[in-house]
């Protein structure tokens, strides 16, 4: 009886020890795995080890059990791994060159992966999703005959764009990288969406032969030359803003086109009388267009759902008084339509370019800064000192009615989701937020005017922009000390996003 009692106490002691001091489970033994080949199990373990598996946000079963088809985010079919769904899962480290011959889908997007992209030998792969990571190096010229989707945007990839031989590809997204060189004239007969925006691509735009293309985004690059008169019968969105395109605008025959973005180029001549019956967005602002605006046949300027912008050109003239009254009535969010581009020849400078102070306030309650030109608004907010602290003049700016011709508008957005403002002088960023994220960011118009980088006078003051993942907010400062202090913090706390714009020198 005493021996039985002793054994019970010993077992209880061991259990309690395991509970309070942790259990060291054995790692997966791939030689004991039966539901997939041993080699495929080893590939999964390699992925776990090379991407900091212990710190993944979801890792149930990984490198613990001998049933990898039941591990979180792994899908198997007929005894093989066919899908890895590890997006937004806190993976860090490098991507191994998988030897998973039946793999159909890789979803590793929205992580912190770094290093280069392997030139995968995956004959059955259909979807490769690696967007929003920290991947660098060149893009491999993949030999993936069944690939349908290639998503690599939001990384740090460089070099030129391969002229892919991917006959089944439908989606190609390479935007928001550091790609250079020219755009290949792709032979991708099934391609439906092509996104190369926010890179450093130069040269001319090919006159693509892509009969199934519905979305073409090339904005915010360094493209030059004229715009092809595309023969793309299924095209719905054409984004060419913020490049160096010149010449006249083609009178496109694109019956399904809904969005046409040509702003912030060097386009000249007159506006065509577009025959685009489905058009919902037309952006021609910040060019050098002139002449009479057509009495559009298929575009209804009175339609309040139409987004239409033609400001900052070179002396556009209304077709008649009715059209002029209609354009004048829409001089709200999208500027005064007769505003003249400073790059137009013989543009006289404004007679008065006095600067206005921009006040900066800090709220402990909201953990956010607030900026205002209005001294009365500042004083009203500061009447509640428990919540707001005056931090003085942030810097000086120009107002809409009082700015030099080479100053550019700084646009303001508000997010109810993050209870924060966002400011940008970048036309491409403004248009992307308006078009792609209207539910997250509400456009509030022009806040003030400042100088874009590269167009500032010698005595202008740089405005440094940071983003805080903790506060979900941007921060702007002219202080070199603040810039150095925040730049030295971990990127997970404050990410330096570079010079946002330049403010005029203090008078």
DRENDREN-633848 format. One line per 8 residues: number of its first residue (from 1); their letters; for each residue x, y, z of C-alpha. Coordinates in pm, whole numbers. Each point is the difference from the previous one (the first is absolute). Layout:
<recs>
NUM = a = X,Y,Z  ... .
</recs>
This chain:
<recs>
1 = xxxxxxxx = 0,0,0  283,239,92  175,-78,-331  -320,76,-195  -40,329,182  364,86,-69  -46,-70,-376  -311,219,-12 .
9 = xxxxxxxx = 180,286,175  299,-37,-234  -222,19,-312  -183,302,143  330,170,71  118,-57,-357  -326,138,-143  19,310,218 .
17 = xxxxxxxx = 360,51,-101  -95,-15,-367  -285,245,53  207,258,186  330,-35,-183  -125,-64,-354  -3,-302,-223  277,-62,-250 .
25 = xxxxxxxx = -178,-182,-280  190,-201,-254  38,161,-344  -163,-146,-309  169,-318,-125  -54,8,-377  106,-365,-24  -312,-87,199 .
33 = xxxxxxxx = -234,207,-222  -232,-206,-220  -252,244,-149  251,176,-233  347,-98,-128  289,40,241  164,253,-232  -309,226,6 .
41 = xxxxxxxx = -12,-15,379  365,104,12  -75,294,-231  -270,123,242  239,-30,295  263,193,-201  -254,278,-59  -85,11,370 .
49 = xxxxxxxx = 366,21,102  103,259,-262  -288,240,79  16,9,382  -283,-249,46  -12,18,382  -109,365,-29  -273,-48,-261 .
57 = xxxxxxxx = -339,125,113  -164,-326,-113  211,-318,12  -226,-275,137  165,-337,-54  306,133,-184  313,-199,85  -186,-166,288 .
65 = xxxxxxxx = -226,-272,-140  60,-260,-269  -318,98,-190  108,302,-211  -325,5,-198  -169,109,323  250,279,68  -154,345,-12 .
73 = xxxxxxxx = -12,161,-345  113,-318,-181  -226,-168,-255  58,-347,-141  -167,-194,-277  50,-365,-94  310,-36,213  181,322,-99 .
81 = xxxxxxxx = 29,357,123  -195,224,-238  -35,333,184  184,216,258  -222,278,141  243,179,234  -85,362,-83  3,260,280 .
89 = xxxxxxxx = 157,-252,236  317,178,125  241,-201,-212  351,145,-11  321,-121,-159  47,-139,-350  -214,-213,-232  139,-346,-76 .
97 = xxxxxxxx = -3,-137,-354  -288,-242,54  13,-351,-143  -375,-61,14  -89,-127,-348  -379,5,54  -15,346,156  -269,219,-158 .
105 = xxxxxxxx = -15,308,226  255,195,206  -139,280,217  282,159,204  -115,360,-38  -10,266,275  291,-137,201  358,119,64 .
113 = xxxxxxxx = 181,-230,-241  333,122,-139  268,-115,-240  -54,-100,-362  -281,-193,-170  101,-355,-99  -40,-105,-363  -256,-265,93 .
121 = xxxxxxxx = -30,-329,-188  -367,-62,77  -171,-130,-314  -353,7,148  16,341,167  -294,227,-86  21,280,261  317,164,137 .
129 = xxxxxxxx = -79,270,257  301,167,166  -123,360,13  66,242,288  325,-144,134  360,123,-5  123,-211,-290  287,138,-207 .
137 = xxxxxxxx = 209,-87,-304  -126,-73,-349  -319,-177,-110  79,-345,-143  -119,-77,-351  -216,-282,132  -59,-324,-190  -342,-70,151 .
145 = xxxxxxxx = -222,-117,-285  -323,-9,203  42,328,189  -311,219,-7  70,261,270  332,171,86  -26,253,283  333,161,101 .
153 = xxxxxxxx = -100,362,71  107,187,311  357,-133,28  348,137,-75  58,-184,-327  237,158,-250  138,-59,-348  -200,-35,-319 .
161 = xxxxxxxx = -333,-172,-64  37,-341,-167  -185,-61,-325  -186,-290,155  -96,-312,-193  -301,-89,215  -280,-90,-240  -269,-43,269 .
169 = xxxxxxxx = 75,316,198  -307,216,75  127,232,280  343,169,11  56,243,288  352,146,39  -82,348,132  161,183,292 .
177 = xxxxxxxx = 350,-133,-54  325,148,-138  -15,-148,-350  174,183,-284  57,-37,-371  -277,-20,-258  -331,-186,-20  7,-317,-212 .
185 = xxxxxxxx = -264,-35,-268  -141,-305,175  -132,-301,-190  -246,-106,270  -325,-80,-183  -204,-67,316  116,300,203  -286,194,160 .
193 = xxxxxxxx = 181,230,243  343,166,-29  129,222,285  348,153,-24  -71,325,188  233,170,252  332,-109,-149  282,168,-192 .
201 = xxxxxxxx = -92,-133,-344  96,215,-299  -34,-4,-377  -320,-11,-201  -322,-194,55  -40,-300,-234  -314,-21,-210  -99,-321,173 .
209 = xxxxxxxx = -175,-286,-178  -181,-133,308  -359,-70,-106  -123,-100,348  156,288,194  -247,185,226  239,191,232  323,183,-96 .
217 = xxxxxxxx = 182,199,269  332,169,-84  -28,319,208  283,162,199  289,-109,-219  231,186,-242  -170,-100,-324  37,236,-295 .
225 = xxxxxxxx = -114,32,-359  -355,-7,-125  -298,-208,113  -87,-284,-239  -349,-11,-142  -59,-336,164  -205,-277,-158  -109,-158,328 .
233 = xxxxxxxx = -372,-72,-37  -50,-122,358  197,271,180  -188,154,294  271,199,185  298,187,-147  239,165,248  286,200,-157 .
241 = xxxxxxxx = 22,293,243  325,146,142  235,-80,-286  171,213,-267  -236,-79,-287  -33,260,-275  -186,59,-324  -374,-2,-45 .
249 = xxxxxxxx = -264,-225,155  -130,-270,-236  -373,-13,-64  -18,-349,146  -234,-268,-130  -37,-183,330  -369,-82,39  30,-147,350 .
257 = xxxxxxxx = 226,265,152  -121,127,339  309,181,141  250,213,-193  285,155,201  242,213,-205  78,273,255  345,140,84 .
265 = xxxxxxxx = 168,-49,-336  102,239,-279  -293,-64,-233  -92,282,-237  -256,80,-266  -375,-15,48  -225,-240,187  -161,-254,-237 .
273 = xxxxxxxx = -375,-42,-14  31,-347,149  -245,-270,-105  22,-185,330  -357,-84,107  99,-172,326  246,261,127  -35,83,371 .
281 = xxxxxxxx = 339,160,79  194,242,-223  314,166,136  187,233,-237  130,254,253  363,118,24  78,-13,-370  40,265,-273 .
289 = xxxxxxxx = -334,-45,-174  -163,300,-163  -284,98,-232  -372,-53,29  -142,-277,215  -224,-221,-216  -373,-8,39  37,-366,93 .
297 = xxxxxxxx = -228,-245,-176  26,-288,248  126,173,319  -260,174,213  178,272,199  -315,55,206  15,-357,135  98,42,366 .
305 = xxxxxxxx = 147,-351,2  251,96,-270  351,74,131  134,261,-242  315,209,41  160,239,-253  165,267,219  364,110,-48 .
313 = xxxxxxxx = 7,4,-378  78,279,-247  -310,212,-48  -288,-238,-61  -315,169,-129  -358,-113,63  -203,-107,-304  -280,244,90 .
321 = xxxxxxxx = -145,191,294  -205,-302,107  310,-215,26  191,280,174  -274,34,262  6,-375,54  380,-10,37  -8,299,236 .
329 = xxxxxxxx = -259,-177,215  240,-293,42  291,214,121  2,-169,342  202,-311,72  184,-15,-332  129,359,-23  -85,289,-225 .
337 = xxxxxxxx = -16,-137,-351  163,312,-150  304,-16,228  313,28,-215  295,-240,5  321,185,98  185,-182,-280  -213,167,-264 .
345 = xxxxxxxx = 190,261,-202  -23,365,106  -184,-70,325  23,312,215  97,-57,364  -249,98,270  51,344,145  -9,-115,363 .
353 = xxxxxxxx = 168,-309,143  -7,65,373  28,-313,211  -239,-112,275  103,-180,322  -114,-359,50  -63,-75,368  81,-338,157 .
361 = xxxxxxxx = -191,-141,299  39,-327,191  -272,-200,175  89,-247,274  -359,-123,-4  4,-82,-372  377,-68,-28  2,208,-317 .
369 = xxxxxxxx = 115,331,-144  -233,253,-157  103,272,-246  -198,314,-84  44,334,-178  -285,151,196  117,184,311  -358,16,132 .
377 = xxxxxxxx = -35,-377,-39  331,-47,179  -113,219,289  -335,-178,27  172,-341,22  251,128,256  -286,115,223  -6,-367,105 .
385 = xxxxxxxx = 358,-30,136  -66,-338,159  -13,-155,-349  210,228,-220  347,155,22  124,285,-220  327,-90,-178  31,332,-182 .
393 = xxxxxxxx = 43,64,-372  90,-317,-188  108,188,-314  -131,257,-247  -215,-80,-304  -183,166,-286  -377,21,-33  -208,-77,-310 .
401 = xxxxxxxx = -59,368,-72  358,97,68  275,-226,-134  281,17,-256  -50,-171,-333  248,-280,76  -169,-96,328  -213,-315,-1 .
409 = xxxxxxxx = -313,-91,197  34,-210,316  -309,-224,21  -168,-94,327  -178,-325,87  -181,-113,314  -38,-359,125  -279,-91,239 .
417 = xxxxxxxx = 162,-343,38  323,142,145  -126,339,117  282,171,-186  77,237,-285  232,-75,-291  165,268,-213  166,-52,-337 .
425 = xxxxxxxx = 134,215,-283  31,-304,-224  -270,2,-267  32,-376,-52  -45,-76,369  -301,231,18  -166,-167,-297  73,-349,134 .
433 = xxxxxxxx = -168,81,334  -300,160,-171  -47,-284,-244  98,-307,204  -71,86,363  -306,228,17  -138,-195,298  322,43,199 .
441 = xxxxxxxx = 108,351,-99  -235,293,-59  144,267,-229  -37,344,165  150,215,-275  312,218,-11  146,87,338  261,248,-127 .
449 = xxxxxxxx = 279,38,-255  370,-88,24  289,-104,-225  39,-350,-142  344,-155,33  219,109,-290  -200,320,-56  87,183,323 .
457 = xxxxxxxx = 206,321,24  341,-19,164  -119,134,335  -307,-228,33  -34,-220,309  -46,-379,-32  -302,-161,167  83,-351,123 .
465 = xxxxxxxx = -279,-260,4  -23,-298,236  -256,-272,56  -74,-160,339  -136,-354,4  -91,45,367  -202,319,-50  -117,-86,-356 .
473 = xxxxxxxx = 86,358,-92  247,214,-194  224,266,155  155,298,-178  291,210,124  259,253,-118  228,-79,293  321,-179,-98 .
481 = xxxxxxxx = 34,-109,364  -346,-159,0  78,-160,-335  322,-155,133  -161,-113,327  -296,-172,-165  213,-150,-278  213,-167,266 .
489 = xxxxxxxx = -305,-171,149  -95,-351,-119  -193,0,-328  -282,-181,180  -53,319,208  73,281,-247  65,-51,-370  173,286,-179 .
497 = xxxxxxxx = -174,63,-333  233,273,-129  -54,367,-83  -371,63,-49  39,352,-148  178,330,64  -138,298,190  88,360,-86 .
505 = xxx = 273,162,204  -107,192,309  -44,365,-91 .
</recs>
